[in-house]
Amino acid sequence: MEQVLFLNGNQPQALIHHIMQVTVNGQNRELSPEITTAGNLLAELKIARERVAVVINENVVRRAELDNAALADGDTIEIITMVGGG
């Protein structure tokens, strides 16, 4: 989905923001243009990265790569929370 900003009267400006449609843990979500990586997504959702595993399109993302793991329109993302216990 694209969002055109009208900054000057009714004339659309050259700046177009792309809102991505993704699926996160089985739920459809729209991501704002700032959310471009798995790390950004975790921050937006206020999820601490220390106790989660992230899978994008059936590919596990290493924790060290979360800030480099680019998201794309149509991605399926699973965020799995680690739970300790005994």
Residue pairs with C-beta under 8 A, 6 or more apart in sequence:
1 18
1 19
1 21
1 30
2 16
2 17
2 18
2 19
3 16
3 17
3 18
3 19
4 12
4 13
4 16
5 12
5 13
5 15
5 16
5 17
6 12
6 13
7 13
7 15
17 32
17 33
18 33
18 73
19 30
19 31
19 32
19 33
20 30
20 31
20 35
20 71
20 72
20 73
20 75
21 28
21 29
21 30
21 31
21 73
21 74
22 28
22 29
22 31
22 71
22 73
22 74
22 75
22 76
22 77
23 29
23 75
23 76
23 77
24 41
24 45
24 77
24 78
24 79
25 77
25 78
25 79
31 41
31 44
31 71
32 44
34 40
35 41
35 44
35 71
36 70
36 71
37 66
37 67
37 68
37 69
37 70
37 71
38 54
38 56
38 61
38 66
38 67
38 69
38 71
38 77
39 49
39 66
39 67
39 68
39 69
40 67
40 71
41 71
41 77
41 79
42 48
42 49
42 52
42 54
42 66
42 79
45 79
47 79
47 81
49 63
49 66
50 63
51 81
51 82
52 79
52 80
52 81
52 82
53 60
53 79
53 80
53 82
54 60
54 61
54 66
54 69
54 77
54 78
54 79
54 80
55 61
55 77
55 78
55 80
56 69
56 71
56 75
56 76
56 77
57 75
57 76
58 76
61 69
71 77
